[in-house]
Amino acid sequence: MSSRRRFLIGGAFAAGGLLMPGLRNAVWAAGSDAPEKRSLRVGFIPLTDCAPLVMAALKGFDKKHGVSLQLSKEASWAAVRDKLASGELDAAHALYGMIYGLHLGIAGPQRAMANLMTLNNNGQAITLSNQLKAQGVTDGAALQKRVAASEPGSYRFAHTFPTGTHAMWLYYWLASVGIDPFRQLRLLVVPPPQMVMNMKIGNMSGFCVGEPWNQRAISDNVGYTVVTSQQVWPDHPEKILATRAQWVGENPNSARALTAAVLEAARWIDASEANRRETAQVIAGRAFLNTKAETITGRMLGHYQDGLGRRWQDAHGLRFFHDGAVNYPWLSDGIWFLTQFQRWGLLKQQPDYLAVARAINRTDIYRQAASAVGNIAVPQSEMRSSTLIDGRVWDGSDPAAWATGFAIKR
């Protein structure tokens, strides 16, 4: 039985323990479950995967659930972190690993954080410069040979935040081809919209970032895609809808309404190719990504080219809903980031993996939101299983062994 079918069957059983949408809406109409705060300031970074937030606001899904999203375009992930932590933002489009790092105090001043839902799977990539292509580097094996033959630090690679998803995809892939990112490379932190320009002027040999900036590097003849993030981990978790734990405690109904609005927008985007095309046109605008729609649309539809002459329809392209399988805040997803923090020396001691994930990933709020939207499958298990690029199977069952079991680690 496929994992997707198991998910749907599990959801059918899980839904039985929740209020039916019509009944819950009647409760809200009576005022006892109304959002405590209705106008919500929500941050985003100009990346394709901010789409569910944008469409929730522009399609009126927020108003349907009793809130109004005031979208705030941010310049960097550090800015998102700081504004979330201070309360200047109620919630944000955020890097999964950034929120876990903030909760643990390794990505800034410690704040108890909450993950309300996953916004998307897949859709990131690692780009190498055309200078490397000219030197015959077109895959990981060739890159490993060139790096091994050079002085440590000769090649500079960028990601977007020290505990973020892009750092983890970059490190994981480099290690899988035999490159130690901390001993052999110089690592940089660069905001997503600045990646292509920095590569163009020679500041870096490679970067990991979300779309549309990998496609933009190809379109601008600056670089090429050496590997997609979904090749590293098919259907991996990526951005999340994040807020502070205190905010959820003070505004549980607003948290449910916000999650429901964004979940409904994610379902709308994935409902048809026409909806995806419309979304690409909208988010390309100056208020959001400020780029050409065609730079977004191809990979939004799973149409990939790598800048080396290969084209394909990606079986694990950018997903926002996928019958609800994208959005559930799986505990095993959060635990995986903790194992990588341990692997790369960001954590000095083994954490209580399950307890941290349970504290951050608010499956209770998600289940309420899924019930409010209606016809959203919710799994029975809080763990899922995945096979990564190096053949290792991750299911969350033994995180301590996973964290310490790599040949290349810090």
N, C-alpha and C positions, 0 to 999 in steps of 0.2 A: 504494500500500500504506500502510495507516495506521501511525502511529508505534508504536502499541501492538503491532501485528502484527510490525513489524520488531524490536521489543524481544524478543518471544517467540521469533522465529526465531533471533535472535542468541544468545539464552540457550541454545537447544538445542545450538548449536555449542560455545559456551563451556563448557557443562557437561561436555563430553567430556574436558576436560583436568583434571578434578577427581576425587578419590576418590569412589566411590559411597557413599551414606549408610551402608549396612550395613557396608562395609569400614572406613570411618573410625570408626564406633561401636565396632567390634571392637578397633581400635587403642586407643581411649580406655579400653575395658574392661580392656585389658592394663596400663593405668596409665602408659604412656609419654607420653600426651598429656592427662593429667588436669589440671584447673584448678589453678594454683599457689595461688590464693587463692579460697576457696569462699564466704565470707560477704562480700558486697559492699554497701557503703553507697552508695546511689544517690539523688541529690537530684532534686526536681521542684518546679515552681511550680504553684499551683492553676489550671490551664487545661485545657480539654477535651483538648488534644493531649498531655497526659501519659498518656493512656489505655494505650498499649502497655506502659509500665513497670508501671502498676498491675495490669493483667491478666496480665502475665508472672509477677508475684509471686502473685496470688490464684488463678490457674488452674494453678499448679504447673509452668509451662514452665521456670522457673529450675531447679527441682529435677531436671527431666528432663535438663537439660544440665549437671548437676553443680555448680550454684552456688545460693546463697540471696540474694535481693535484700532488703536492709533499706532500705525507702523512707524518705526524709527530706524532709518538707515545708519549703520555704524561703520566706522572706518577700519576697525581691526577687531580680532577676537579679544585682545586685551581690553579694548573699550567695552565690549559686551560683558566680559567678566566683571570689570569694575562697576559698571552700571547695574548689573544684576545684584552684585554683592551689596551695593549701597542702597538699593531699593529705588533707584532712579528709573529702572525698567521693572515692570511687573513680571515680565516673562520674556523669553527670547528664543529664536532660532540659534542653536548652540552646538558646539562640538561635544560629542558624547564624553570623550576623555577629559575635556576641559572641566566639565561639571564634576566628574569624579575627582579630578585633581584639586578643585576648589574645596570640595567637601572634606578632603583629607589634609588640606593646608599645604599642598605641594605645588599649587599653581597660583599662589597668592594668599592673602590672609584667609584663614579658615572660616568657611561659612557652611552651615548645614544646607544642602541643596536638594532639589527634587526634579526628577525626570517624569513628566506627565505622559509622554508618548514618544515613539520614534517617528520622525518625519519622513525618512526615506531610507531605502537600501541602495547600495551600489552608487555608481555615477562619479567616482573620483578617478584619478590616474596619476602616474608618474611620467613626467616629461623629461627627456634629455635634449641637450642643445645640439644644434646643427653642426657645431664644431666637433662634437664627439662623433656624429654621423660621418663627417668628412674623414675622420680617423679610423673608420671601419667599425665603430661601436654601434651595433644595431640590436643587441640583446644583452641579457644579464651576464652571460659567460664572457663575452668580449669586454664588458665593462669591468668585470672582476680582474681580468688579465691586465688591463691598462692601469687600474688602481693599484694592483699588487706591484707593478713595475715602477711606481712613482713614489716620491717621498710622502709620508703621511701628511694629510692636510692640503695636498696639491689640488684636490678637487673639492669644490664647494657645492653643497646640496641644501636646499631650503624646504622647510615645511611652514605651517601657519601658526603653531602654538606648541609649546614644549610637551604638554600632556594630551594634545589633541589627536584626533583620528589620523590626520595626515602624517604626523610624526610616526605614529604606530604602523601605518601601512608602509611608509618609507623604510623604517628600520626592519620591519618583518621581511619585506621583499629583498632588501640588500643582504640581510643575513642568509636568506634562502639561497642566494647565489654566491655566498662565501665572502661577503664584504662586511667587515665590522664597522658600523657607522661611526662609532665613537673613537676608535683607534686609527682609522684609515682616512676619514673624511673630515672636512670642516663643515659644521652644521650651522645654518642660519635660520632665523625666524623672519618671515616676510608676509605682510597682509596679502590676501588672495588677489585683489585687483592690481597689485604691483609686481606680481610674479613675471609676467611676460616681458615687461619693460626691463626689469633687472636682468633677465636672461639675455635680452637683446643687446644690452651694453656690456655683457661679459662678466656680470657679477656672480654668476652661478653656472654650473654645468648640468644641474638637474634640480627638479622640484616635484613635490607632491601637493596637489591642490584639487579642489572641486571644479566642476564645470561652471562656466564655459571656458575657463582659462587654459585648459589643456588643448581644446579645439582651437582656441584663439592663437596659441603658439604655432599650431600647424598653419592656420589661415594667414598668419603674419610671416610665415617662413622663418620662424625663429627656432622651433624645436619639433620633436616628434614624440608620440606616445610609445614608450617602451613596454609598459604593462598597465592594465587597468586595475583598479582596486577590487573589482569583482573577480579578476583572475587570482588575486591574492586570497580573497575569501568570498566565494559566491554568496550573494544576498546578505552581505555584512551590514550591521547597523551603522548608520552614519550620523546625520544631525538629529537632535532631539528637541522637544519643546521643554525648555528648562525654566525653573523659577527657584526661589528660596523655600526651604521647608517651612520657615516661619510664615511666609505669604500663604502657603496652602493651609496652614493651621488657622490663620485669621480669615481666609476667604475660600473655604472649601467648595461652596456653591459656584463661585466665580471660576475656580480651578476646573470644576466639572464642565461648566459652560464653555470655557475657553477650549478645553480639550475636545469637546463635542463639535464645536465649530470648525476646528482645524481638521479633525478626523473626517468630518463630512466633506470638507474641501479636498482632502486627499483622495477620497473615494470619487469625487466628481472628476478630478484630473485624470485618474486612471480609467475612467469609464469608457473613453473612446479616443481614437487618434485625433478626432476633431477637437476634443477638449484639450488634449496635449498641445496641439498646434496653437490654439487660442491662448493657452497659458504661456507658451513661448513668446508669442507676440506681446502679451501684456508685460511680462517681466523683463523683456528687452528694453523697455522704456527708460527714459532718463531718471525717473524717480526710483527705479529699482537697479537693474544691472547696467544700463546705459551702454548697450552694445547692439550689434546687428542681430535681428531675430534669427537669421540663418545660422549664426554661430551657435545658437542654443538649440534650434529645432532638431537637427540631425541626431545628436546624441540623446536628446529628450525622447526621440522615437526609437532609440536603439540602433541607429545607423552609424556605424563607426568606420573611420579610416585612421591609419596610424601615422601618416606622413612619410611612410616608407613604401607606399604602393599597395598596401593590403587594405581591403574593405570587407566588412562583415556585418551581419545582423546579430547583435549581441543577445544571447539567451538570458543574460542576467543584467540587462540594462537598468537604468534609473527607474526605481519603483517607488510609488508613493502610498499604495494601498494593497494591491494584490490580494483581494478578498480579506483584508484585515491582517494578513500575516506580517505585513511590514510594521504595523503600528504598535503592536503589543510590546510593552517594555520588559522583554525577557530578562530575567535575573542573570541567566548565563551570559548574555551580551555584556552586561555591566561588569560581571566578574572577569571576563576576558581582559578588559582594559586594566584591571587591577593586577592580573598576572604579568602583563607587559610592563607596567610600572615597576614591578618587582624585578623582572628580567633586566631592565635597563638601569637599575640602580636609583630610580626615583623614589622608591620606598626602601627604607633600610631594614625593615622587619616585615615578616609575613603578616598581612592584616587578617581580620576575621572576614573572609571573602563574602560569605553568604549574608552576614549581618550588615555589611556596608551596602551591598546591592539591595537588600530589602529596605534599608533606610531611605535610599535615593529613588529607586524605581517604584513609583506610586501605582501599583497595579489596581489598588482599590479605586482611585480616581478614574483610571482608564476604564474599568468595568462599568462604572456609573455612566461615563460618557458614551461608551458603546451602546449601553441600554437606551440612553436618551436619543441617540441617532437612529437606532433600530436596524435590524438585519446585519449586525456586525458580529462575526464569529469571534469568540474568545476562547483560547485554549485552556485545557485543564491543567497542563503542566506549565511551570514557570521556567523550564529549561528547554533548549533545543540543541540539535546536533549539527555540526558543520565540518567539512573537510577543507583544510586550507592548502595553499599552494605547495607546501612541502610534504603533503600527504598526512600530516598530523590531524587527528580527529578531535575536535573540541566539543564537549558536551557539558562542561561545568562541574563534572563529578569529582575531580581531583585537582583543584586549581594550584595547590602548593607544588605538586609534582610537575604540573605543566610549566609553571613559572621557572623552576630550577632545571628543567630537562633539556635545555637548548645548549648546543656546543658553543654558539656565539652569544655571549651575554656580557653585561658590564659588572 
